[in-house]
Amino acid sequence: MALPSDGQPWNNPKVRVGDNPGVAPQLPQGCLCAGTYRIPAMPNIILKWLNDLGTMSTRSSEDFCCDECFDHAWLRALARENKGHTGRCFYCGNRAALTAVPLFRNGLDNLLKDYIPAFAANGDGDPYLPSVPVIEAIQRDWKLFSTRCSPERLQRFLPAVFKGDPESHGRDFGVPVVPFHRNAMSTAFDRWREFWFIDPKDSSDWLGQDAATDIDVVGTYVNQKAQHLRYFVRSLPARQRLWRARSEYVGSSDWDCEPLPLSQMGHNPQCPASRLNLEGDAVLYSAESEKTAVAEIRPGKGFICTTCELTTTRALEILDLASPLTEINPFTTEHLSWQLDLQRVARNISAHIAKPTSRGEDPGVYNKVQYLAMIVRAMKLDGVRFSSSLDAPNGVNVALFDPTVVEYSNARIVVVTSTEIAYESIQPQRLAPGSKP
């Protein structure tokens, strides 16, 4: 006899036996009564096994998954909040409470808006990312699914999610795709392309532009860039603790040393050109941890340094290029492609600011971010928050345009106990006459 097609246990009233399902058979001795229909009595352990098997037969399908299928926290939480009957998960093989996959339709629909067929992309594909079916693309870009999931069975996940959706009728999930925010005809990143390729030898043309005047003139280069950067303006609260370090100390050796006085822990009063300032512009470079502050002065093992704490005296409006990379939820963020496009801009600007140089504070090398700082100052912001390349991946620096917005305290001596060195061989880069990088 076959299992009940609806997965109900054997002693359910829907189960009928006998040649005439409309007539109840005679009740033999030792039978269970199930409504008007009767089946032979069975030991409880066999009934439980048949019940479980019946549930597995219907629930182990592409229409159901479990929370263990997901690595992405938002998907996992959504699955846990909407758990149903227990069964064997089709995708990862785990026996658990199952969730109907159409529940994820709205979130995944939002995510899939950022993927277009490769043949429709600007340039017929992405020059850096291979064109792959969308299930592989979203796993590559967002790490949605657990490694427990069968790659072959995941190919059936999206068709199951959008099954019965009239707007997805005829949708081919096997077509190779690329991210739209990287391959649209016009992107914010492309509008910054001139900025990425500024020739250090031509920096005077850029740095000579009047950012303060152009900032409010619609259509100017400065105005366009400021409109993008405004998406990354954040508030730094009053009493925010920061750190600063200097490679000097008072004394002549590690047994005869004292920290520098707080009056000497501020910005360089000569204001030489640096990462985010032209010569003569005051900038106070600080970090959000003592470790990052020490790393930024590039000390060797055994170096003695002075560190101190800084505390902001008021709330500050800053350009935050360090945090946007962690704030986008692809399932709920409106205008996802635009936000990802801007995020790509922020990531590249932050990398330019944080990039260490081989010749210290080289004003020629820093011309790109010095020009960026001119725009940020014209936006009347208080500074820039950016990632540290010398204390990656978690270190964060804060450059403040007004050194008087902090108070100094708790200067102390520290000694560097270890450093990590990694290197690689490079070939000198030489430009042909008249060419640009």
C-alpha positions as CSV (number, residue, x, y, z in Angstrom):
1,M,0.0,0.0,0.0
2,A,1.4,3.5,-0.9
3,L,2.0,6.2,1.7
4,P,-0.7,8.9,2.0
5,S,-0.1,11.5,-0.6
6,D,-0.6,14.4,1.8
7,G,1.9,13.2,4.3
8,Q,-0.7,12.5,7.0
9,P,0.0,9.6,9.6
10,W,-1.5,6.2,9.0
11,N,-4.1,6.6,11.7
12,N,-5.6,9.8,10.2
13,P,-9.3,9.8,9.3
14,K,-8.4,10.5,5.7
15,V,-6.9,7.1,5.2
16,R,-9.3,4.7,3.7
17,V,-9.1,0.9,3.2
18,G,-11.3,-1.7,1.6
19,D,-12.7,-2.2,-1.8
20,N,-15.5,0.4,-1.1
21,P,-14.0,3.5,0.5
22,G,-17.4,4.8,1.4
23,V,-18.3,1.8,3.5
24,A,-16.6,1.1,6.8
25,P,-15.3,-2.5,7.0
26,Q,-16.0,-4.8,9.9
27,L,-14.0,-4.0,13.0
28,P,-11.8,-7.0,13.7
29,Q,-10.3,-7.7,17.1
30,G,-7.2,-5.6,17.8
31,C,-8.0,-2.7,15.5
32,L,-7.7,1.1,16.0
33,C,-10.8,3.2,15.2
34,A,-10.0,6.2,13.1
35,G,-13.3,8.1,12.6
36,T,-15.4,6.0,10.3
37,Y,-12.4,4.3,8.8
38,R,-10.3,1.6,10.5
39,I,-6.9,0.2,9.9
40,P,-5.0,-2.6,11.7
41,A,-3.3,-1.7,14.9
42,M,0.5,-1.2,14.8
43,P,3.2,-0.6,17.4
44,N,3.8,3.1,18.2
45,I,7.4,3.0,17.0
46,I,6.2,1.9,13.5
47,L,3.5,4.5,13.5
48,K,6.1,7.2,14.3
49,W,8.4,5.9,11.6
50,L,5.7,5.9,9.0
51,N,4.5,9.4,10.1
52,D,8.1,10.7,9.7
53,L,8.5,9.0,6.4
54,G,5.3,10.5,5.1
55,T,6.3,13.9,6.2
56,M,9.8,13.5,4.6
57,S,8.2,12.3,1.4
58,T,6.3,15.6,0.9
59,R,8.6,18.1,2.7
60,S,11.9,17.0,1.1
61,S,11.4,19.0,-2.0
62,E,12.7,22.2,-3.5
63,D,9.8,24.1,-2.1
64,F,11.2,23.9,1.5
65,C,14.5,24.8,3.1
66,C,15.9,25.2,6.6
67,D,17.9,27.9,8.4
68,E,21.1,25.8,8.1
69,C,21.0,26.4,4.4
70,F,22.1,30.0,4.8
71,D,25.3,31.7,5.8
72,H,23.8,35.2,5.4
73,A,22.4,36.3,8.8
74,W,19.3,38.0,7.4
75,L,18.2,34.9,5.5
76,R,19.0,32.6,8.4
77,A,17.0,34.8,10.8
78,L,14.0,34.9,8.4
79,A,14.0,31.1,8.1
80,R,14.1,30.7,11.8
81,E,11.2,33.1,12.4
82,N,9.0,31.2,10.0
83,K,9.8,27.6,10.7
84,G,7.1,25.0,10.0
85,H,6.9,21.2,10.0
86,T,10.0,19.1,10.6
87,G,11.4,17.2,7.7
88,R,14.5,16.5,5.6
89,C,15.9,19.7,3.9
90,F,16.1,19.2,0.1
91,Y,19.1,21.6,-0.2
92,C,21.4,20.7,2.7
93,G,20.1,17.3,3.8
94,N,19.6,18.5,7.4
95,R,16.6,17.2,9.3
96,A,15.0,20.3,10.8
97,A,12.0,22.6,10.9
98,L,11.4,23.7,7.4
99,T,10.5,27.0,5.8
100,A,8.6,27.5,2.5
101,V,11.0,29.1,0.0
102,P,8.5,31.6,-1.5
103,L,8.9,33.4,1.8
104,F,12.3,34.8,0.5
105,R,10.8,36.1,-2.8
106,N,10.6,39.8,-1.9
107,G,14.1,39.9,-0.5
108,L,15.6,38.0,-3.4
109,D,13.7,40.0,-5.9
110,N,15.3,43.1,-4.5
111,L,18.8,41.5,-4.8
112,L,18.3,40.2,-8.3
113,K,17.5,43.7,-9.6
114,D,21.3,44.3,-9.5
115,Y,21.9,41.5,-12.0
116,I,21.5,41.7,-15.7
117,P,22.2,39.3,-18.6
118,A,25.8,39.5,-19.6
119,F,24.8,40.2,-23.3
120,A,22.9,43.3,-22.1
121,A,25.9,44.8,-20.2
122,N,27.9,47.7,-21.3
123,G,30.8,45.9,-23.2
124,D,28.9,42.6,-23.2
125,G,30.2,41.5,-19.8
126,D,32.3,42.5,-16.8
127,P,36.1,42.8,-17.5
128,Y,36.9,41.5,-14.0
129,L,34.0,39.2,-13.0
130,P,33.1,36.1,-15.0
131,S,29.6,35.8,-16.4
132,V,27.8,33.0,-14.5
133,P,24.2,31.9,-13.8
134,V,22.6,34.1,-11.2
135,I,22.6,31.5,-8.4
136,E,26.4,31.3,-8.7
137,A,26.7,35.1,-9.0
138,I,24.8,35.9,-5.8
139,Q,26.8,33.2,-3.9
140,R,30.1,34.6,-5.2
141,D,29.1,38.2,-4.4
142,W,27.1,37.8,-1.2
143,K,28.0,34.4,0.3
144,L,24.3,33.6,0.9
145,F,24.4,29.8,1.2
146,S,26.1,27.4,3.6
147,T,28.7,25.0,2.2
148,R,26.4,22.2,3.4
149,C,24.1,22.9,0.4
150,S,24.4,20.8,-2.7
151,P,25.5,23.0,-5.6
152,E,23.4,20.9,-7.9
153,R,20.3,21.2,-5.8
154,L,20.8,25.0,-5.4
155,Q,20.2,25.3,-9.1
156,R,16.5,24.6,-8.2
157,F,16.3,27.2,-5.4
158,L,15.5,30.3,-7.4
159,P,12.9,28.6,-9.7
160,A,11.2,27.3,-6.5
161,V,11.3,30.7,-4.9
162,F,9.6,32.4,-7.9
163,K,7.3,29.5,-8.8
164,G,3.8,30.9,-9.5
165,D,5.0,34.5,-9.6
166,P,3.4,36.0,-12.8
167,E,6.1,38.6,-13.1
168,S,8.8,35.9,-13.2
169,H,7.0,33.7,-15.8
170,G,9.4,32.4,-18.3
171,R,12.4,33.8,-16.4
172,D,15.6,31.9,-17.3
173,F,17.8,31.6,-14.2
174,G,20.5,29.8,-16.2
175,V,21.5,32.8,-18.3
176,P,24.9,34.2,-17.4
177,V,24.7,37.5,-15.6
178,V,26.9,40.3,-14.3
179,P,26.3,43.0,-11.6
180,F,24.3,45.9,-13.0
181,H,26.0,48.5,-10.7
182,R,29.3,47.7,-12.3
183,N,28.2,47.4,-15.9
184,A,25.5,50.0,-16.5
185,M,25.9,52.5,-19.3
186,S,26.5,55.3,-16.8
187,T,27.8,54.7,-13.2
188,A,29.0,57.0,-10.4
189,F,32.2,55.0,-10.5
190,D,32.7,55.9,-14.2
191,R,32.1,59.6,-13.4
192,W,35.1,59.4,-11.0
193,R,37.3,57.8,-13.7
194,E,39.2,61.0,-14.3
195,F,39.9,61.1,-10.6
196,W,41.3,57.6,-10.5
197,F,43.7,58.4,-13.3
198,I,45.0,61.9,-12.3
199,D,48.6,62.1,-13.4
200,P,50.8,63.1,-10.5
201,K,52.8,65.3,-12.9
202,D,49.7,67.2,-13.8
203,S,48.4,67.8,-10.2
204,S,48.7,71.6,-10.5
205,D,45.7,71.7,-12.9
206,W,43.5,69.8,-10.4
207,L,44.7,71.4,-7.2
208,G,44.4,74.9,-8.8
209,Q,40.6,74.5,-9.2
210,D,38.6,76.6,-6.8
211,A,36.6,74.0,-5.0
212,A,35.0,76.5,-2.6
213,T,33.6,78.5,-5.5
214,D,32.5,75.5,-7.6
215,I,30.9,73.5,-4.9
216,D,27.5,75.1,-5.4
217,V,27.6,75.5,-9.2
218,V,25.5,72.7,-10.6
219,G,27.3,70.7,-13.3
220,T,30.8,71.5,-12.2
221,Y,33.2,68.7,-11.5
222,V,33.3,69.6,-7.8
223,N,29.6,69.9,-7.5
224,Q,29.0,66.4,-9.1
225,K,31.5,64.8,-6.8
226,A,30.1,66.5,-3.7
227,Q,26.6,65.1,-4.5
228,H,28.1,61.6,-4.4
229,L,30.1,62.1,-1.3
230,R,27.1,63.5,0.7
231,Y,25.8,59.9,0.9
232,F,28.7,59.1,3.2
233,V,28.4,62.0,5.6
234,R,28.1,60.7,9.2
235,S,28.0,62.3,12.7
236,L,30.9,61.7,15.1
237,P,29.4,62.3,18.6
238,A,30.8,64.6,21.2
239,R,33.1,62.8,23.7
240,Q,34.3,60.4,21.1
241,R,37.6,58.9,22.1
242,L,40.4,58.8,19.6
243,W,44.2,58.1,19.8
244,R,47.3,59.7,18.5
245,A,51.0,58.5,18.5
246,R,54.4,60.0,17.9
247,S,57.7,58.2,17.5
248,E,59.5,60.5,19.9
249,Y,59.7,60.6,23.7
250,V,61.6,62.5,26.4
251,G,64.9,60.9,27.4
252,S,67.7,59.0,25.8
253,S,66.9,55.3,26.3
254,D,64.3,52.8,27.4
255,W,65.4,53.0,31.0
256,D,65.4,56.8,31.0
257,C,62.3,57.9,29.2
258,E,59.1,59.8,29.7
259,P,56.1,60.5,27.3
260,L,56.1,63.7,25.4
261,P,54.1,66.5,27.0
262,L,50.5,66.8,25.7
263,S,51.4,70.1,24.2
264,Q,53.6,68.3,21.7
265,M,51.1,65.6,20.7
266,G,49.1,67.8,18.4
267,H,49.4,68.4,14.6
268,N,52.7,69.5,13.0
269,P,52.6,73.3,13.4
270,Q,54.5,73.7,10.2
271,C,51.6,72.1,8.3
272,P,53.6,70.4,5.5
273,A,51.7,68.9,2.6
274,S,50.3,65.4,3.5
275,R,47.6,62.9,2.6
276,L,44.6,65.2,3.1
277,N,46.1,68.6,3.2
278,L,48.0,71.0,1.0
279,E,51.0,72.8,2.5
280,G,49.7,75.3,5.1
281,D,46.4,73.5,5.8
282,A,46.2,72.2,9.4
283,V,45.1,68.6,9.8
284,L,45.1,66.4,12.9
285,Y,45.6,62.7,12.0
286,S,44.3,60.3,14.6
287,A,43.0,56.8,15.0
288,E,40.1,55.0,16.6
289,S,42.4,52.6,18.6
290,E,45.9,53.0,20.2
291,K,47.2,50.0,18.1
292,T,46.2,51.7,14.8
293,A,47.7,55.0,15.9
294,V,51.0,53.3,16.6
295,A,50.9,51.3,13.3
296,E,50.4,54.5,11.4
297,I,53.8,55.9,12.4
298,R,55.5,52.8,11.0
299,P,57.7,51.8,14.0
300,G,60.1,48.9,14.0
301,K,60.3,46.3,16.7
302,G,61.7,47.8,19.9
303,F,60.7,51.4,19.0
304,I,59.6,53.5,22.0
305,C,56.7,55.8,21.2
306,T,54.4,58.2,22.9
307,T,50.6,57.8,22.7
308,C,47.8,59.8,24.1
309,E,44.0,59.9,24.1
310,L,41.9,62.5,22.3
311,T,38.3,63.4,23.1
312,T,36.1,65.3,20.7
313,T,34.6,68.4,22.3
314,R,31.5,68.6,20.1
315,A,29.6,66.5,17.5
316,L,31.4,66.5,14.2
317,E,30.2,66.0,10.6
318,I,32.7,63.8,8.7
319,L,33.0,62.0,5.4
320,D,32.9,58.4,6.5
321,L,34.7,56.1,3.9
322,A,35.3,53.3,6.4
323,S,31.8,52.0,7.4
324,P,29.7,52.1,4.2
325,L,31.0,48.6,3.2
326,T,29.2,46.9,6.0
327,E,25.8,48.6,6.0
328,I,24.0,47.5,2.9
329,N,21.4,44.7,3.2
330,P,20.9,43.5,-0.4
331,F,17.4,42.2,0.5
332,T,16.0,45.4,2.0
333,T,18.1,48.3,0.7
334,E,16.1,50.6,-1.7
335,H,17.9,51.6,-5.0
336,L,20.4,48.8,-4.4
337,S,22.4,49.2,-7.6
338,W,22.9,52.9,-6.9
339,Q,24.0,52.3,-3.3
340,L,26.4,49.6,-4.5
341,D,27.8,51.9,-7.2
342,L,28.4,54.6,-4.6
343,Q,29.9,52.1,-2.2
344,R,32.4,51.1,-4.9
345,V,33.4,54.8,-5.2
346,A,33.9,55.0,-1.4
347,R,36.0,51.8,-1.3
348,N,38.4,53.1,-4.0
349,I,38.7,56.6,-2.4
350,S,39.4,55.0,1.0
351,A,42.1,52.8,-0.6
352,H,43.7,55.8,-2.2
353,I,43.8,57.7,1.1
354,A,45.1,54.7,3.1
355,K,47.8,53.6,0.5
356,P,51.3,53.9,2.1
357,T,54.0,55.3,0.0
358,S,57.7,54.5,-0.3
359,R,58.9,58.0,0.3
360,G,56.9,59.2,3.3
361,E,54.5,62.0,2.9
362,D,55.0,62.5,-0.9
363,P,52.8,65.5,-2.0
364,G,53.0,64.4,-5.6
365,V,51.7,60.9,-4.9
366,Y,48.9,62.3,-2.6
367,N,47.5,64.8,-5.2
368,K,44.3,62.8,-5.7
369,V,43.3,62.7,-2.0
370,Q,44.5,66.3,-1.4
371,Y,42.1,67.4,-4.1
372,L,39.4,65.2,-2.4
373,A,40.1,67.0,0.8
374,M,39.6,70.3,-0.9
375,I,36.1,69.1,-1.9
376,V,35.4,67.9,1.6
377,R,36.4,71.2,3.1
378,A,34.2,73.0,0.6
379,M,31.4,70.8,1.8
380,K,32.0,72.4,5.2
381,L,32.7,69.0,6.9
382,D,35.0,68.5,9.9
383,G,37.1,65.7,8.5
384,V,37.4,62.3,6.9
385,R,37.1,58.8,8.4
386,F,39.0,56.1,6.4
387,S,40.4,52.6,6.7
388,S,44.0,52.0,7.8
389,S,46.2,50.0,5.4
390,L,48.9,49.7,8.1
391,D,46.5,48.1,10.6
392,A,44.2,46.2,8.2
393,P,41.5,45.0,8.1
394,N,39.9,46.6,11.2
395,G,42.0,49.7,11.8
396,V,40.3,53.1,11.2
397,N,41.8,56.6,11.0
398,V,40.2,60.0,11.5
399,A,41.6,63.1,10.0
400,L,40.2,66.3,11.5
401,F,40.5,69.7,9.7
402,D,40.3,71.7,13.0
403,P,42.8,70.4,15.6
404,T,41.1,72.5,18.3
405,V,38.0,70.2,18.4
406,V,39.7,67.7,20.6
407,E,41.1,67.6,24.2
408,Y,44.4,65.7,25.0
409,S,44.9,63.4,27.9
410,N,46.7,60.2,29.3
411,A,50.0,60.4,27.5
412,R,52.1,57.3,28.0
413,I,55.1,55.4,26.8
414,V,54.7,52.2,24.7
415,V,57.3,49.9,23.1
416,V,56.6,48.0,20.0
417,T,57.0,44.3,20.8
418,S,56.4,42.7,17.4
419,T,55.8,43.6,13.7
420,E,54.8,41.5,10.8
421,I,56.6,41.8,7.5
422,A,55.5,40.6,4.1
423,Y,57.0,41.6,0.8
424,E,57.1,40.7,-2.9
425,S,59.4,41.5,-5.8
426,I,58.2,44.2,-8.2
427,Q,59.4,45.7,-11.5
428,P,59.9,49.5,-11.6
429,Q,57.0,51.2,-13.5
430,R,58.2,53.6,-16.1
431,L,55.9,55.8,-18.2
432,A,56.6,56.4,-21.8
433,P,57.1,60.0,-22.7
434,G,53.8,61.9,-22.8
435,S,51.8,59.0,-21.5
436,K,49.6,58.8,-18.4
437,P,49.2,56.0,-15.8
